[in-house]
């Protein structure tokens, strides 16, 4: 059971900020007074801050064709239409020209997401007020049907790469969480399902290390089977959640987010680490340690639950260290960061 839901939800904000945005600050005082009651408010605050920051940078624009009657020459004169104007005693030209506009596909996705959040029953009035300010600035942008968005077809380049995180948040809202209601409003589905939290937790830990410990080359890496010959047909792929590389040590981290982080073994309810988790990390480590130096270690990093017994321990297995640790997500974020820092600094 979550003891303090407000702290837990604030940590969801931080995790989303690492995974989807560039909002990470040197410290976290800027949102220390925020009161997050639900997922919708978190996403509203993130989107508002991201889009506001992008507007200061400049929204992406594209040229669109326009035509109008004008007394000043613009672009190219449409001769036939201009003759008609002259025949009507109008002292004007009919011109065709290109004009830079923020009315484009990506901005339409953003505006559609903002509108959906405004119409949501799960958003506080203050956050709706902030989002409505953004809607006013998108007045020249068309809305788009959610079912018309082709997420896989979005092409990023050097001109619009700053939109990647914004569109990721839009995807999270419109594709994963948005539910329509009978009265034309929206509700946001519960983000805190085990499956979604598992994915967020894994991505957060990786992004945290990429942000703060780039010298350890954090990445999700593949491990080759340490075979005696080349017969690898039908063997499954081994891909780590996170691999950290120190000067002479390697740590493989497998993140785990379960409602129950321990398994019950017998009629006496004795607890143990999940067998499959332990087999998996052991396999990763032994196949990565090709020279059998013992410099490759493994870590099962569980998110803490309300269980009375939580997995923590260190074991030497055939010359390699296998560790099990628990990260408490229901505490101040600075303590979460401290725990992650301690893991990384052991490699330095």
C-alpha positions as semicolon CSV with decimal commas, in nm:
position;residue;x (nm);y (nm);z (nm)
1;X;0,000;0,000;0,000
2;X;0,125;0,348;-0,084
3;X;0,163;0,539;0,240
4;X;0,169;0,891;0,093
5;X;-0,002;0,905;-0,244
6;X;0,096;1,268;-0,311
7;X;0,468;1,189;-0,284
8;X;0,428;0,881;-0,502
9;X;0,246;1,075;-0,773
10;X;0,511;1,347;-0,763
11;X;0,770;1,077;-0,828
12;X;0,567;0,969;-1,130
13;X;0,616;1,325;-1,253
14;X;0,992;1,299;-1,211
15;X;1,003;0,962;-1,383
16;X;0,799;1,089;-1,676
17;X;1,022;1,398;-1,691
18;X;1,330;1,178;-1,735
19;X;1,170;0,946;-1,988
20;X;0,974;1,188;-2,206
21;X;1,100;1,541;-2,152
22;X;1,392;1,774;-2,102
23;X;1,240;1,939;-1,795
24;X;1,499;1,802;-1,554
25;X;1,633;2,080;-1,334
26;X;1,946;2,108;-1,120
27;X;1,707;2,079;-0,831
28;X;1,334;2,017;-0,798
29;X;1,217;2,326;-0,613
30;X;1,028;2,448;-0,920
31;X;0,756;2,187;-0,867
32;X;0,789;2,138;-0,494
33;X;0,456;2,313;-0,439
34;X;0,270;2,121;-0,710
35;X;-0,017;1,905;-0,583
36;X;-0,072;1,614;-0,817
37;X;-0,395;1,429;-0,752
38;X;-0,394;1,210;-1,063
39;X;-0,218;1,124;-1,386
40;X;-0,405;1,387;-1,583
41;X;-0,269;1,671;-1,374
42;X;0,086;1,537;-1,413
43;X;0,054;1,522;-1,791
44;X;-0,109;1,865;-1,803
45;X;0,177;2,026;-1,614
46;X;0,440;1,848;-1,825
47;X;0,273;1,938;-2,154
48;X;0,217;2,299;-2,050
49;X;0,582;2,343;-1,954
50;X;0,713;2,167;-2,263
51;X;0,498;2,357;-2,511
52;X;0,563;2,690;-2,337
53;X;0,935;2,624;-2,364
54;X;0,900;2,528;-2,731
55;X;0,709;2,849;-2,804
56;X;1,000;3,052;-2,668
57;X;1,227;2,856;-2,901
58;X;0,985;2,896;-3,188
59;X;0,711;2,670;-3,317
60;X;0,784;2,487;-3,638
61;X;0,628;2,646;-3,944
62;X;0,573;2,549;-4,304
63;X;0,475;2,737;-4,618
64;X;0,112;2,706;-4,722
65;X;-0,039;2,837;-5,042
66;X;-0,273;3,137;-5,010
67;X;-0,460;3,354;-5,255
68;X;-0,646;3,677;-5,196
69;X;-0,755;4,010;-5,337
70;X;-0,500;4,275;-5,246
71;X;-0,398;4,628;-5,332
72;X;-0,031;4,536;-5,283
73;X;0,153;4,292;-5,506
74;X;0,224;3,965;-5,327
75;X;0,386;3,666;-5,487
76;X;0,241;3,587;-5,828
77;X;-0,048;3,762;-6,002
78;X;-0,334;3,544;-6,120
79;X;-0,404;3,722;-6,451
80;X;-0,751;3,583;-6,525
81;X;-0,885;3,652;-6,173
82;X;-0,728;3,999;-6,171
83;X;-0,904;4,083;-6,501
84;X;-1,236;3,985;-6,341
85;X;-1,163;4,222;-6,054
86;X;-1,084;4,500;-6,297
87;X;-1,411;4,435;-6,482
88;X;-1,591;4,471;-6,149
89;X;-1,431;4,812;-6,098
90;X;-1,218;4,682;-5,815
91;X;-0,876;4,841;-5,805
92;X;-0,717;4,523;-5,674
93;X;-0,500;4,236;-5,785
94;X;-0,568;3,870;-5,727
95;X;-0,238;3,727;-5,597
96;X;-0,116;3,379;-5,514
97;X;0,165;3,348;-5,261
98;X;0,320;3,123;-4,997
99;X;0,297;3,217;-4,630
100;X;0,473;3,067;-4,329
101;X;0,219;2,915;-4,093
102;X;0,223;2,714;-3,770
103;X;-0,075;2,518;-3,904
104;X;0,094;2,183;-3,962
105;X;0,060;1,817;-3,866
106;X;0,270;1,815;-3,547
107;X;0,111;2,134;-3,412
108;X;-0,232;1,987;-3,488
109;X;-0,145;1,682;-3,275
110;X;-0,039;1,911;-2,989
111;X;-0,355;2,122;-3,011
112;X;-0,573;1,809;-3,020
113;X;-0,399;1,677;-2,708
114;X;-0,439;2,007;-2,524
115;X;-0,810;2,014;-2,607
116;X;-0,854;1,655;-2,487
117;X;-0,691;1,742;-2,153
118;X;-0,906;2,054;-2,117
119;X;-1,218;1,843;-2,174
120;X;-1,102;1,580;-1,928
121;X;-1,285;1,543;-1,598
122;X;-0,954;1,456;-1,432
123;X;-0,780;1,792;-1,471
124;X;-0,777;2,063;-1,203
125;X;-0,927;2,400;-1,291
126;X;-0,589;2,572;-1,259
127;X;-0,429;2,333;-1,505
128;X;-0,721;2,373;-1,744
129;X;-0,675;2,750;-1,721
130;X;-0,308;2,716;-1,814
131;X;-0,388;2,488;-2,107
132;X;-0,653;2,728;-2,236
133;X;-0,383;2,994;-2,263
134;X;-0,195;2,760;-2,495
135;X;-0,511;2,691;-2,697
136;X;-0,543;3,063;-2,768
137;X;-0,190;3,064;-2,912
138;X;-0,287;2,769;-3,135
139;X;-0,592;2,952;-3,276
140;X;-0,459;2,927;-3,634
141;X;-0,391;2,553;-3,603
142;X;-0,644;2,290;-3,714
143;X;-0,759;2,011;-3,486
144;X;-0,713;1,654;-3,606
145;X;-0,916;1,342;-3,534
146;X;-0,733;1,111;-3,294
147;X;-0,805;0,818;-3,525
148;X;-0,646;1,010;-3,815
149;X;-0,305;1,038;-3,649
150;X;-0,048;0,802;-3,799
151;X;0,212;0,793;-3,525
152;X;0,448;0,558;-3,706
153;X;0,459;0,787;-4,009
154;X;0,586;1,091;-3,819
155;X;0,925;1,185;-3,960
156;X;1,168;1,375;-3,740
157;X;1,457;1,580;-3,874
158;X;1,692;1,850;-3,751
159;X;1,419;2,112;-3,791
160;X;1,161;1,943;-3,570
161;X;1,364;1,713;-3,341
162;X;1,282;1,940;-3,044
163;X;0,924;1,814;-3,083
164;X;1,008;1,450;-3,011
165;X;0,942;1,465;-2,636
166;X;0,626;1,674;-2,681
167;X;0,481;1,429;-2,932
168;X;0,573;1,138;-2,701
169;X;0,360;1,295;-2,428
170;X;0,079;1,352;-2,678
171;X;0,101;0,985;-2,774
172;X;0,084;0,881;-2,409
173;X;-0,233;1,088;-2,360
174;X;-0,415;1,017;-2,686
175;X;-0,311;0,660;-2,752
176;X;-0,260;0,500;-2,409
177;X;-0,476;0,688;-2,161
178;X;-0,761;0,873;-2,328
179;X;-1,115;0,742;-2,277
180;X;-1,420;0,921;-2,417
181;X;-1,738;0,959;-2,213
182;X;-2,104;0,973;-2,316
183;X;-2,129;1,348;-2,259
184;X;-1,842;1,431;-2,499
185;X;-1,585;1,479;-2,227
186;X;-1,281;1,266;-2,164
187;X;-1,143;1,064;-1,881
188;X;-0,786;0,946;-1,843
189;X;-0,737;0,579;-1,773
190;X;-0,542;0,482;-1,463
191;X;-0,175;0,505;-1,550
192;X;-0,067;0,308;-1,247
193;X;-0,125;-0,038;-1,389
194;X;0,156;-0,281;-1,324
195;X;0,234;-0,313;-1,696
196;X;0,266;0,062;-1,755
197;X;0,463;0,118;-1,436
198;X;0,698;-0,168;-1,526
199;X;0,778;0,002;-1,856
200;X;0,812;0,349;-1,703
201;X;1,033;0,222;-1,420
202;X;1,271;0,046;-1,660
203;X;1,298;0,349;-1,891
204;X;1,338;0,589;-1,600
205;X;1,637;0,408;-1,449
206;X;1,810;0,394;-1,788
207;X;1,742;0,763;-1,862
208;X;1,857;0,862;-1,514
209;X;2,197;0,703;-1,570
210;X;2,223;0,842;-1,923
211;X;2,157;1,189;-1,784
212;X;2,384;1,180;-1,479
213;X;2,645;0,910;-1,558
214;X;2,718;0,925;-1,932
215;X;3,078;0,820;-1,855
216;X;2,941;0,475;-1,764
217;X;2,792;0,440;-2,116
218;X;2,445;0,337;-1,995
219;X;2,245;0,149;-2,257
220;X;2,021;-0,149;-2,314
221;X;2,272;-0,388;-2,466
222;X;2,253;-0,729;-2,625
223;X;2,457;-1,018;-2,492
224;X;2,588;-1,297;-2,713
225;X;2,563;-1,653;-2,594
226;X;2,905;-1,774;-2,480
227;X;2,905;-2,088;-2,695
228;X;3,169;-2,353;-2,755
229;X;3,082;-2,349;-3,125
230;X;2,875;-2,139;-3,369
231;X;2,557;-2,346;-3,332
232;X;2,323;-2,069;-3,206
233;X;2,010;-2,153;-3,403
234;X;1,686;-2,112;-3,204
235;X;1,858;-1,954;-2,903
236;X;1,660;-1,660;-2,764
237;X;1,798;-1,307;-2,773
238;X;1,946;-1,173;-2,452
239;X;1,891;-0,799;-2,407
240;X;1,964;-0,623;-2,081
241;X;1,752;-0,343;-1,938
242;X;2,064;-0,145;-1,849
243;X;2,437;-0,209;-1,876
244;X;2,686;0,021;-1,702
245;X;3,057;0,004;-1,787
246;X;3,318;0,131;-1,542
247;X;3,693;0,136;-1,597
248;X;3,738;-0,233;-1,525
249;X;3,392;-0,344;-1,410
250;X;3,058;-0,404;-1,579
251;X;2,718;-0,402;-1,407
252;X;2,409;-0,550;-1,569
253;X;2,085;-0,418;-1,419
254;X;1,749;-0,587;-1,462
255;X;1,464;-0,368;-1,333
256;X;1,157;-0,534;-1,184
257;X;0,823;-0,377;-1,097
258;X;0,574;-0,619;-0,945
259;X;0,279;-0,594;-0,713
260;X;0,450;-0,877;-0,526
261;X;0,829;-0,870;-0,548
262;X;0,877;-1,199;-0,359
263;X;0,743;-1,543;-0,440
264;X;0,581;-1,774;-0,185
265;X;0,749;-2,111;-0,178
266;X;0,548;-2,349;0,042
267;X;0,260;-2,399;0,284
268;X;0,450;-2,200;0,548
269;X;0,452;-1,892;0,320
270;X;0,830;-1,872;0,317
271;X;0,947;-1,604;0,076
272;X;1,220;-1,605;-0,186
273;X;1,339;-1,406;-0,486
274;X;1,154;-1,489;-0,806
275;X;1,335;-1,789;-0,954
276;X;1,306;-1,675;-1,315
277;X;1,449;-1,333;-1,229
278;X;1,752;-1,488;-1,064
279;X;1,809;-1,739;-1,344
280;X;1,786;-1,460;-1,600
281;X;2,037;-1,222;-1,440
282;X;2,276;-1,510;-1,371
283;X;2,259;-1,612;-1,736
284;X;2,324;-1,255;-1,851
285;X;2,627;-1,220;-1,624
286;X;2,790;-1,554;-1,704
287;X;2,752;-1,507;-2,080
288;X;2,882;-1,147;-2,064
289;X;3,186;-1,248;-1,856
290;X;3,353;-1,423;-2,148
291;X;3,701;-1,427;-1,995
292;X;3,572;-1,545;-1,656
293;X;3,741;-1,252;-1,482
294;X;3,462;-1,200;-1,230
295;X;3,446;-0,830;-1,324
296;X;3,089;-0,859;-1,449
297;X;2,816;-0,826;-1,184
298;X;2,440;-0,842;-1,196
299;X;2,172;-0,648;-1,013
300;X;1,803;-0,719;-0,980
301;X;1,657;-0,377;-0,898
302;X;1,304;-0,415;-0,761
303;X;1,060;-0,134;-0,696
304;X;0,957;-0,150;-0,331
305;X;0,608;-0,278;-0,249
306;X;0,413;-0,288;0,077
307;X;0,537;-0,639;0,157
308;X;0,690;-0,689;0,500
309;X;0,984;-0,878;0,348
310;X;1,163;-0,709;0,061
311;X;1,441;-0,855;-0,153
312;X;1,791;-0,734;-0,066
313;X;2,116;-0,926;-0,071
314;X;2,452;-1,001;-0,234
315;X;2,562;-1,347;-0,351
316;X;2,881;-1,479;-0,508
317;X;2,784;-1,725;-0,780
318;X;3,061;-1,909;-0,967
319;X;3,295;-1,613;-0,927
320;X;3,048;-1,332;-1,009
321;X;2,856;-1,104;-0,775
322;X;2,477;-1,113;-0,807
323;X;2,297;-0,843;-0,611
324;X;1,934;-0,784;-0,526
325;X;1,826;-0,437;-0,421
326;X;1,497;-0,255;-0,367
327;X;1,430;0,104;-0,474
328;X;1,169;0,284;-0,265
329;X;0,956;0,498;-0,498
330;X;0,741;0,618;-0,209
331;X;0,995;0,860;-0,067
332;X;1,143;1,199;-0,150
333;X;1,296;1,191;-0,496
334;X;1,634;1,299;-0,362
335;X;1,655;0,965;-0,178
336;X;1,567;0,775;-0,496
337;X;1,845;0,965;-0,674
338;X;2,083;0,891;-0,388
339;X;2,018;0,517;-0,413
340;X;2,075;0,518;-0,789
341;X;2,391;0,725;-0,745
342;X;2,535;0,477;-0,495
343;X;2,488;0,193;-0,745
344;X;2,670;0,384;-1,018
345;X;2,952;0,512;-0,796
346;X;3,047;0,156;-0,699
347;X;3,170;0,121;-1,058
348;X;3,386;0,434;-1,054
